[in-house]
Amino acid sequence: MKKEKDGTLTADIFDVESDIIKCRFNNDGCVELNTDDYSFITLSVTNLYDLIDLIEKAEKKYKK
């Protein structure tokens, strides 16, 4: 996870097909997935749990 110049936290994840999905955490308990380069993405249960974990980590970093 990294902090952008505007203070927003971001991360990249891989979907099941090894496509890189750019994730943006806007300090609202959610994740925004940039899928502009894909017609679809395929996420496994593990991907979804990883996203939940990243959301929780981002929220903790925003509260510091």
Secondary structure by P-SEA (a helix, b strand, c coil): ccccccccccccccccccbbbbbbbccccbbbbbccccccccccaaaaaaaaaaaaaaaaaaac
